[in-house]
């Protein structure tokens, strides 16, 4: 998906290798960038399909939508290959191991858009907890082990569906002078429209009861409520009435991240919001998100974002000034 070879992108993909699973499968994470919409797009062209792309299996801890505009190919999910065809939408949840099949996508032209859950819900810790109940994101939430959900766009709607991706890619272009006034707002609006289209395709009267995951919902509710406290895995497990080992295994299998990694992401989401939207001192921001030691907060923030909290604030505000008219 976002890190495959043989792709064209509107900008450098905001993903990075976070870790390898015990079976050696790499897991990629979203990397937030100051002042930029939390969305990435890729155009996959079959003519550029490289052998390494056809066998590379991976997982990610963000959300991915892929649309096969022309042609088709083979998608590998774990040990099983599936044929995909023009007009299909692939709804890829976090934590799933996937890759191109042995035959690859040599005859396909496809799009992918990838984003963290809080791109839709709003950039706050609550968004990371509640996204599984968001009506536009229910297609990503499946029962039991994660799997790709495959939907088919009716032929009459396919040109409009493809335009959603091309319009979104245009708003995300990152070349000098290419960014337009209101690009962030436009990109988020276009993502919402795309998700509306997908939700309509996936509309199912059995709805929430079939797709919800109560255990994950309970874990994320604890993280959202207590992220600013000194919080350990055993505290989370005690609140949801399960053993720490069970919680660790279930959360990692279902989302691709550990409970501790999700706790850090909750804290970092709120830290980004406070840095961009307030004039609080950096040390105060750290204390509010669970890091009373300013130096430790700065180290965690730099490890997550590749820059200091002060640099994030300056960069984000500079980007906002560039977008203002005049």
C-alpha positions as CSV (number, residue, x, y, z in Angstrom):
1,X,0.0,0.0,0.0
2,X,1.6,3.4,0.9
3,X,5.1,2.0,1.0
4,X,5.1,-0.2,-2.1
5,X,7.5,0.3,-4.9
6,X,6.4,1.5,-8.4
7,X,4.0,4.2,-7.3
8,X,3.5,7.9,-7.9
9,X,2.5,10.2,-5.1
10,X,1.3,13.7,-4.6
11,X,4.0,14.1,-1.9
12,X,6.4,12.1,0.1
13,X,4.2,9.5,1.9
14,X,3.8,10.4,5.6
15,X,4.6,6.8,6.8
16,X,7.6,5.1,8.3
17,X,8.6,1.7,9.5
18,X,7.7,1.4,13.1
19,X,8.7,-2.2,13.9
20,X,8.7,-5.8,12.7
21,X,6.3,-8.4,14.0
22,X,7.7,-11.6,15.5
23,X,7.1,-13.3,12.1
24,X,9.3,-10.6,10.4
25,X,6.4,-8.6,8.8
26,X,7.1,-4.9,8.8
27,X,4.5,-2.6,10.4
28,X,4.3,1.0,9.1
29,X,2.9,4.0,11.0
30,X,1.5,7.3,10.1
31,X,3.8,10.3,10.6
32,X,2.0,13.6,11.3
33,X,3.4,16.8,9.6
34,X,2.8,20.2,11.0
35,X,0.4,22.4,9.1
36,X,-0.5,19.7,6.6
37,X,-3.7,17.7,6.3
38,X,-3.4,14.2,7.8
39,X,-4.0,12.4,4.4
40,X,-1.8,10.8,1.8
41,X,-2.6,9.6,-1.7
42,X,-0.8,7.3,-4.1
43,X,-1.4,6.4,-7.8
44,X,-0.4,2.9,-8.6
45,X,0.5,2.1,-12.2
46,X,0.8,-1.4,-13.4
47,X,3.5,-0.5,-15.9
48,X,5.8,0.4,-13.0
49,X,5.1,-2.7,-11.0
50,X,8.4,-4.0,-9.6
51,X,9.1,-7.6,-8.5
52,X,9.8,-6.5,-4.9
53,X,6.3,-4.9,-4.8
54,X,4.7,-8.1,-5.8
55,X,6.0,-10.1,-2.9
56,X,6.3,-7.4,-0.2
57,X,3.9,-8.1,2.6
58,X,3.4,-5.6,5.3
59,X,0.9,-4.2,7.9
60,X,0.1,-0.6,8.9
61,X,-1.6,1.0,11.9
62,X,-3.6,3.6,9.9
63,X,-6.6,3.4,7.5
64,X,-6.3,2.7,3.8
65,X,-8.8,2.9,0.9
66,X,-7.8,1.5,-2.5
67,X,-9.7,1.8,-5.7
68,X,-8.9,-0.3,-8.8
69,X,-9.7,2.1,-11.6
70,X,-8.6,-0.2,-14.5
71,X,-7.4,-3.7,-15.0
72,X,-6.9,-5.9,-11.9
73,X,-4.4,-8.2,-10.2
74,X,-3.9,-10.5,-7.2
75,X,-3.9,-9.4,-3.6
76,X,-2.3,-11.5,-0.9
77,X,-3.9,-11.6,2.5
78,X,-1.8,-13.7,4.9
79,X,-1.3,-17.0,3.0
80,X,-4.3,-16.6,0.6
81,X,-4.4,-14.8,-2.7
82,X,-7.6,-13.0,-4.0
83,X,-8.3,-11.7,-7.5
84,X,-9.3,-8.0,-7.6
85,X,-11.0,-6.3,-10.6
86,X,-11.7,-2.9,-12.0
87,X,-14.4,-1.0,-10.0
88,X,-13.5,-2.7,-6.7
89,X,-12.8,-0.7,-3.5
90,X,-10.6,-2.3,-0.9
91,X,-11.3,-1.1,2.7
92,X,-8.1,-2.0,4.6
93,X,-8.2,-1.7,8.5
94,X,-5.2,-1.4,10.7
95,X,-3.1,-4.4,11.6
96,X,-3.8,-6.5,8.5
97,X,-0.9,-8.3,6.8
98,X,-1.2,-7.9,3.0
99,X,0.7,-7.5,-0.2
100,X,0.5,-8.0,-3.9
101,X,0.2,-11.6,-5.1
102,X,2.7,-13.4,-7.3
103,X,1.2,-12.0,-10.5
104,X,1.2,-8.5,-9.0
105,X,-0.9,-5.7,-10.6
106,X,0.9,-5.4,-13.9
107,X,-2.4,-4.6,-15.8
108,X,-3.9,-2.3,-13.1
109,X,-4.3,1.4,-12.5
110,X,-5.3,2.1,-9.0
111,X,-5.5,4.7,-6.3
112,X,-4.8,4.5,-2.6
113,X,-5.6,7.1,0.1
114,X,-4.3,6.6,3.6
115,X,-5.0,8.5,6.8
116,X,-5.1,8.2,10.7
117,X,-8.5,7.9,12.3
118,X,-8.4,11.4,13.7
119,X,-8.3,12.8,10.2
120,X,-12.1,12.3,10.2
121,X,-13.0,12.7,13.8
122,X,-10.9,15.8,14.6
123,X,-7.4,15.9,15.9
124,X,-7.9,15.1,19.5
125,X,-7.4,12.0,21.8
126,X,-11.2,11.3,21.8
127,X,-11.1,10.8,18.0
128,X,-8.6,7.9,18.4
129,X,-11.0,6.2,20.7
130,X,-14.4,6.8,19.1
131,X,-13.5,6.3,15.4
132,X,-14.8,2.7,15.4
133,X,-18.3,4.0,16.1
134,X,-18.1,6.9,13.5
135,X,-20.7,6.1,10.8
136,X,-18.3,7.0,8.0
137,X,-15.6,4.6,9.3
138,X,-17.7,1.6,10.1
139,X,-16.6,-0.1,6.8
140,X,-13.2,-0.4,8.4
141,X,-14.4,-2.2,11.5
142,X,-14.9,-5.9,11.0
143,X,-15.7,-8.8,13.3
144,X,-12.9,-11.0,14.8
145,X,-9.6,-10.8,13.0
146,X,-9.1,-7.9,10.6
147,X,-9.8,-8.4,6.9
148,X,-10.0,-6.4,3.8
149,X,-13.6,-5.4,2.9
150,X,-14.2,-5.5,-0.8
151,X,-16.9,-3.4,-2.3
152,X,-17.9,-2.8,-6.0
153,X,-18.7,0.6,-7.5
154,X,-21.5,0.5,-10.0
155,X,-20.3,1.2,-13.5
156,X,-22.3,4.4,-13.8
157,X,-20.6,5.8,-10.7
158,X,-17.0,4.9,-11.5
159,X,-15.9,8.0,-13.2
160,X,-17.2,10.1,-10.4
161,X,-15.5,7.8,-7.9
162,X,-12.2,8.2,-9.6
163,X,-12.5,12.0,-9.6
164,X,-12.7,11.9,-5.8
165,X,-9.1,10.6,-5.8
166,X,-7.8,12.9,-8.5
167,X,-9.3,16.0,-6.8
168,X,-7.9,14.9,-3.5
169,X,-4.5,14.3,-5.0
170,X,-4.5,17.8,-6.5
171,X,-5.2,19.4,-3.1
172,X,-2.3,17.5,-1.5
173,X,0.4,18.4,-4.1
174,X,3.5,19.5,-2.3
175,X,5.6,21.0,-5.1
176,X,6.8,24.6,-4.6
177,X,3.9,27.0,-5.4
178,X,1.4,24.1,-5.9
179,X,-0.4,24.4,-2.6
180,X,-3.6,26.4,-2.9
181,X,-5.5,28.6,-0.5
182,X,-7.8,26.4,1.6
183,X,-6.0,23.2,0.5
184,X,-6.2,21.6,4.0
185,X,-9.9,22.3,4.3
186,X,-10.6,21.1,0.8
187,X,-8.6,17.9,1.3
188,X,-10.5,17.0,4.5
189,X,-13.8,17.8,2.8
190,X,-12.9,15.5,-0.2
191,X,-11.9,12.7,2.1
192,X,-15.3,13.0,3.8
193,X,-17.1,12.8,0.5
194,X,-15.1,9.8,-0.5
195,X,-15.9,8.1,2.8
196,X,-19.6,8.9,2.3
197,X,-19.4,7.1,-1.0
198,X,-17.8,4.1,0.6
199,X,-20.2,4.0,3.5
200,X,-23.1,4.0,1.1
201,X,-21.6,1.1,-0.8
202,X,-21.1,-0.8,2.5
203,X,-24.6,0.1,3.9
204,X,-25.9,-2.9,5.7
205,X,-29.0,-3.1,7.9
206,X,-27.3,-5.3,10.4
207,X,-25.0,-2.4,11.1
208,X,-23.3,-1.8,14.4
209,X,-24.0,-5.0,16.2
210,X,-22.2,-7.1,13.6
211,X,-19.2,-4.7,13.1
212,X,-18.5,-3.3,16.6
213,X,-15.7,-4.6,18.8
214,X,-16.7,-4.0,22.5
215,X,-13.3,-5.0,23.9
216,X,-11.4,-2.5,21.8
217,X,-14.0,0.2,22.4
218,X,-13.5,-0.3,26.2
219,X,-9.7,-0.1,25.9
220,X,-9.8,3.1,23.9
221,X,-12.4,4.6,26.2
222,X,-10.0,4.1,29.1
223,X,-7.1,5.6,27.1
224,X,-9.2,8.6,26.1
225,X,-10.3,9.2,29.7
226,X,-7.0,8.6,31.5
227,X,-4.3,9.4,29.0
228,X,-3.0,12.4,31.0
229,X,-2.5,10.2,34.1
230,X,0.4,7.8,34.9
231,X,-1.2,4.9,33.1
232,X,0.1,1.3,32.9
233,X,-1.1,-1.7,30.9
234,X,-2.2,-3.4,34.1
235,X,-4.4,-0.3,34.9
236,X,-6.1,-0.6,31.5
237,X,-6.6,-4.3,31.8
238,X,-8.1,-4.0,35.3
239,X,-10.6,-1.5,34.0
240,X,-11.8,-3.7,31.2
241,X,-11.8,-6.9,33.3
242,X,-9.2,-8.8,31.4
243,X,-5.6,-9.9,31.9
244,X,-2.8,-7.7,30.6
245,X,-1.6,-10.5,28.3
246,X,-5.0,-10.9,26.7
247,X,-5.4,-7.1,26.2
248,X,-1.9,-6.8,24.7
249,X,-2.5,-9.7,22.3
250,X,-5.9,-8.6,21.2
251,X,-5.1,-5.0,20.7
252,X,-1.9,-5.7,18.7
253,X,-3.6,-8.3,16.5
254,X,-6.6,-6.1,15.8
255,X,-4.9,-2.7,15.3
256,X,-1.2,-3.3,14.7
257,X,-0.2,-1.4,17.7
258,X,0.4,-2.1,21.4
259,X,-1.6,-0.5,24.2
260,X,1.4,1.6,25.1
261,X,1.8,2.8,21.5
262,X,-1.8,3.9,21.5
263,X,-1.4,5.7,24.8
264,X,1.5,7.7,23.3
265,X,-0.5,8.4,20.2
266,X,-3.4,9.7,22.4
267,X,-1.0,12.0,24.2
268,X,0.7,13.2,21.0
269,X,-2.6,14.0,19.3
270,X,-3.6,16.2,22.2
271,X,-0.1,17.7,22.3
272,X,-0.3,18.6,18.6
273,X,-3.7,20.2,19.1
274,X,-2.4,22.3,22.1
275,X,0.8,23.4,20.3
276,X,-1.2,24.5,17.2
277,X,-4.2,26.0,18.9
278,X,-2.8,27.6,22.1
279,X,0.0,29.7,23.5
280,X,0.7,27.4,26.4
281,X,4.3,26.9,27.3
282,X,5.8,23.6,26.0
283,X,6.3,22.3,29.5
284,X,2.7,23.0,30.3
285,X,1.5,21.2,27.2
286,X,3.6,18.2,28.3
287,X,2.2,18.2,31.8
288,X,-1.4,18.3,30.4
289,X,-0.8,15.2,28.2
290,X,0.8,13.1,30.9
291,X,4.5,14.1,30.8
292,X,5.3,16.3,33.8
293,X,9.0,16.2,32.9
294,X,9.5,18.7,30.1
295,X,12.7,17.1,28.9
296,X,11.1,13.7,28.7
297,X,8.1,15.1,26.9
298,X,10.4,16.8,24.3
299,X,12.2,13.5,23.7
300,X,9.0,11.5,23.2
301,X,7.6,14.2,20.9
302,X,10.8,14.3,18.8
303,X,10.9,10.5,18.6
304,X,7.3,10.6,17.3
305,X,7.5,13.6,14.9
306,X,11.2,14.1,14.0
307,X,11.2,17.6,15.5
308,X,10.9,19.4,18.8
309,X,7.5,20.7,20.1
310,X,8.7,24.2,19.6
311,X,9.7,23.4,16.0
312,X,6.3,21.8,15.4
313,X,4.5,24.9,16.7
314,X,6.6,27.3,14.5
315,X,6.2,25.1,11.4
316,X,2.5,24.7,11.8
317,X,1.9,28.4,12.3
318,X,4.2,29.3,9.4
319,X,2.2,27.0,7.1
320,X,-1.0,28.7,8.4
321,X,0.3,32.1,7.5
322,X,1.3,31.0,4.0
323,X,-2.3,29.9,3.4
324,X,-3.8,33.3,4.4
325,X,-4.6,35.7,1.5
326,X,-2.6,38.8,1.2
